[in-house]
Amino acid sequence: MIDINGLIYSKLKEIGLPVMPEIFLSATTNLPVITYLEYSNRDYIVGDTMEYSELIQMIKVWSTDLGELMSNAILIDAKMRPLGFKRDFGSPLFSDGIGQYILRYKATGFNKIEGVI
């Protein structure tokens, strides 16, 4: 398993909006805000000294303004691509005056295994 949540958090924080894991989002959260959620972190090749994992992150920007959603989605994309993530889904969604731009990213992670046994 590869833990990249700290790296994702620090890169998204550079955008200048509050950032939090999506599990902590509530009805009282101030908008705009960026949330992230590890969607998948599964091994698909494991050897004696290394592993490759499929990493999927779902990132959302929340706002009441469509223009703000779009401009921040572009900034999120600019932060994720240099980390090796490719966007495979992006779509806005509005309900009851609150909007979210949902972005899903995939990457292949590599981890060197040292002294497990």
C-alpha positions in Angstrom: 0.0 0.0 0.0 1.2 3.4 -0.9 0.3 6.4 1.3 0.1 9.6 -0.9 -2.6 11.4 1.0 -0.1 13.8 2.7 1.4 14.7 -0.7 -2.1 15.2 -2.3 -3.1 17.5 0.7 0.1 19.6 0.4 -0.3 20.1 -3.3 -3.9 21.0 -3.2 -3.2 23.4 -0.3 -1.0 25.4 -2.6 -4.2 26.5 -4.5 -5.1 28.7 -1.6 -8.5 27.2 -0.6 -9.2 25.2 2.5 -8.5 21.5 1.9 -9.9 18.5 3.9 -10.6 14.8 3.5 -14.2 14.4 2.2 -15.2 12.3 5.2 -15.0 15.5 7.4 -17.2 17.6 5.1 -20.4 18.8 6.8 -23.4 21.1 6.3 -21.5 23.8 8.2 -18.3 23.7 6.2 -17.5 27.1 4.7 -17.4 27.3 0.9 -15.4 27.2 -1.3 -13.4 24.2 -0.2 -11.5 21.3 -1.8 -12.1 17.8 -0.6 -10.2 14.6 -1.5 -10.9 10.9 -1.0 -8.7 7.9 -1.8 -11.0 5.9 -4.1 -8.6 3.0 -4.7 -5.2 1.9 -3.6 -4.8 -1.7 -4.8 -1.7 -3.8 -5.5 -1.6 -5.3 -9.0 2.1 -6.4 -9.1 3.9 -7.5 -6.0 7.4 -9.0 -5.9 9.9 -9.7 -3.2 11.4 -6.2 -3.2 8.8 -4.0 -5.0 5.1 -3.4 -5.6 3.1 -1.5 -8.1 -0.3 -0.1 -7.1 -3.3 1.4 -8.9 -4.0 4.8 -7.2 -7.3 6.5 -7.7 -8.1 9.9 -6.1 -11.4 11.6 -6.2 -11.1 15.4 -5.7 -14.0 17.8 -5.5 -14.1 21.5 -5.3 -17.3 22.9 -3.6 -18.8 26.4 -4.2 -22.0 28.2 -4.8 -20.5 29.8 -8.0 -20.1 27.9 -11.3 -17.2 30.1 -12.5 -15.4 29.5 -9.3 -15.9 25.7 -9.7 -14.4 25.7 -13.2 -11.4 27.9 -12.4 -10.5 25.9 -9.3 -11.0 22.6 -11.2 -8.3 23.8 -13.7 -6.0 24.7 -10.8 -6.5 21.2 -9.3 -5.7 19.6 -12.6 -2.4 21.6 -12.8 -1.4 20.3 -9.4 -2.3 16.6 -10.0 -0.6 16.1 -13.4 3.0 16.7 -12.3 2.4 14.0 -9.6 1.8 11.5 -12.3 -2.0 11.5 -12.2 -4.2 11.4 -15.2 -7.7 12.8 -15.0 -10.2 10.2 -16.2 -13.4 11.9 -15.1 -14.6 15.5 -14.5 -18.1 16.8 -14.2 -20.0 19.6 -12.4 -23.0 18.8 -10.2 -25.4 21.3 -8.6 -28.0 20.6 -6.0 -29.9 23.1 -3.7 -27.6 26.0 -4.7 -24.4 24.1 -3.8 -22.1 23.0 -6.6 -19.3 20.6 -6.8 -16.9 19.8 -9.6 -16.0 16.2 -9.3 -12.6 15.1 -10.6 -11.2 11.5 -10.6 -7.5 10.8 -11.2 -5.6 7.6 -11.8 -1.9 6.9 -11.4 0.4 3.9 -11.0 2.4 4.0 -7.8 5.7 2.2 -7.2 6.9 1.2 -3.7 10.2 -0.5 -2.8 9.7 -3.1 -0.1 12.5 -3.4 2.5 12.8 -6.0 5.2 9.2 -7.0 5.5 10.1 -10.4 7.1 
